[in-house]
Amino acid sequence: MELNLTKPLAVFDLETTGVNVAVDRIVEISVVKIFPGGKTEVITRLINPTIPIPARAIEIHGITDEAVKDAPTFKEVARELSIFFGNSDLAGYNSNKFDIPLLVEEFLRADVDFDLKGRKFVDVQNIFHKMEPRTLHAAYRFYCNKELDNNHSAEADAQATYEILKAQLDRYHGVQLKNKDGGLFTPVVNDMGALSNFSEQISSADLVGHIIFNEKHTEVFNFGKYKGKSVEDIFIKEPAYYDWMMKADFPLSTKKVITAIKLRQFNKGSVTT
């Protein structure tokens, strides 16, 4: 089933130096951009991460320091990539938890404003795990009846993810699940908004899930001694906690969120005084 698009969808994959969003870097990126009507464009770039690539990462994707020593840094290609992405919705495999946060982190380091407002996020892995829990390799075999021979190449993984998403739309057309109230709903439909909602795991205020929204849509901590507590309340009671977070090894995107909360808190105080 071809995708029902009202705007472009960028299906992308990253190969990286590791899995820590705050400190690791991209070594390869591939984006398959699908336009309404089905036309596709592909961009693939090797990236010099400016830090050594650990052996455990090389074992996974095969990209060595030698392979990227003459490649551009992310900062050097950031504007080109931002223009290519345009206002596209974003899709990937485990993209909500890893690829999107790391991509945004790289754009922030490069001082390029990659705005996420108005975009839908479709995480094919979350759809897969909710419907048929398996790996990308198994997902490709399961949905597409093909073997992913060149997995851990960014372009091969991005292309496979695109094919899996289309196959998921075919396989789960009309399939219903029970919601938490026992009612039936059809989760996998050919609509990027619905797919984005279904592939979301938690309602996060930041990109990596350190700050989430509770049932009252209030930002609360999702880690540590204040887990479940209001971020704004803690910053009022313990201002040093904000300072600690800003100095600690949290992603820039998380620091951007807590700074916005801190400024909102300050503005409230200014209004009341």
Secondary structure as the mmCIF struct_conf table of DSSP 4:
data_model
#
loop_
_struct_conf.conf_type_id
_struct_conf.id
_struct_conf.beg_label_comp_id
_struct_conf.beg_label_asym_id
_struct_conf.beg_label_seq_id
_struct_conf.end_label_comp_id
_struct_conf.end_label_asym_id
_struct_conf.end_label_seq_id
BEND BEND1 THR A 6 LYS A 7
STRN STRN1 LEU A 9 THR A 16
BEND BEND2 THR A 17 THR A 17
BEND BEND3 VAL A 19 VAL A 19
TURN_TY1_P TURN_TY1_P1 VAL A 21 VAL A 23
STRN STRN2 ILE A 26 ILE A 34
TURN_TY1_P TURN_TY1_P2 PRO A 36 GLY A 37
BEND BEND4 GLY A 38 GLY A 38
STRN STRN3 THR A 40 LEU A 46
STRN STRN4 ASN A 48 ASN A 48
BEND BEND5 THR A 50 ILE A 51
HELX_LH_PP_P HELX_LH_PP_P1 PRO A 52 PRO A 54
HELX_RH_AL_P HELX_RH_AL_P1 ALA A 55 HIS A 61
HELX_RH_AL_P HELX_RH_AL_P2 ASP A 65 VAL A 68
TURN_TY1_P TURN_TY1_P3 LYS A 69 ASP A 70
BEND BEND6 ALA A 71 ALA A 71
HELX_LH_PP_P HELX_LH_PP_P2 PRO A 72 PRO A 72
STRN STRN5 THR A 73 THR A 73
HELX_RH_AL_P HELX_RH_AL_P3 PHE A 74 PHE A 85
TURN_TY1_P TURN_TY1_P4 GLY A 86 ASN A 87
STRN STRN6 ASP A 89 GLY A 92
BEND BEND7 TYR A 93 ASN A 94
HELX_RH_PI_P HELX_RH_PI_P1 SER A 95 ASP A 99
HELX_RH_AL_P HELX_RH_AL_P4 ILE A 100 ARG A 109
TURN_TY1_P TURN_TY1_P5 ALA A 110 ASP A 111
TURN_TY1_P TURN_TY1_P6 LYS A 117 GLY A 118
STRN STRN7 PHE A 121 ASP A 123
HELX_RH_AL_P HELX_RH_AL_P5 VAL A 124 MET A 131
BEND BEND8 GLU A 132 GLU A 132
HELX_RH_AL_P HELX_RH_AL_P6 LEU A 136 CYS A 144
BEND BEND9 ASN A 145 ASN A 145
TURN_TY1_P TURN_TY1_P7 ASP A 149 HIS A 152
BEND BEND10 SER A 153 SER A 153
HELX_RH_AL_P HELX_RH_AL_P7 ALA A 154 ARG A 171
TURN_TY1_P TURN_TY1_P8 TYR A 172 GLY A 174
STRN STRN8 LEU A 177 LYS A 178
TURN_TY1_P TURN_TY1_P9 LYS A 180 ASP A 181
BEND BEND11 GLY A 182 GLY A 182
STRN STRN9 LEU A 184 PHE A 185
BEND BEND12 ASN A 190 ASN A 190
HELX_RH_AL_P HELX_RH_AL_P8 MET A 192 SER A 199
BEND BEND13 ILE A 202 ILE A 202
STRN STRN10 SER A 204 SER A 204
BEND BEND14 ALA A 205 HIS A 210
STRN STRN11 ILE A 211 PHE A 213
TURN_TY1_P TURN_TY1_P10 GLU A 215 LYS A 216
BEND BEND15 HIS A 217 HIS A 217
STRN STRN12 GLU A 219 PHE A 221
BEND BEND16 PHE A 223 PHE A 223
HELX_RH_3T_P HELX_RH_3T_P1 GLY A 224 TYR A 226
STRN STRN13 LYS A 227 LYS A 227
TURN_TY1_P TURN_TY1_P11 GLY A 228 GLY A 228
BEND BEND17 LYS A 229 LYS A 229
STRN STRN14 SER A 230 SER A 230
HELX_RH_AL_P HELX_RH_AL_P9 VAL A 231 LYS A 237
HELX_RH_AL_P HELX_RH_AL_P10 PRO A 239 LYS A 247
BEND BEND18 ALA A 248 ASP A 249
HELX_RH_AL_P HELX_RH_AL_P11 LEU A 252 THR A 272
#
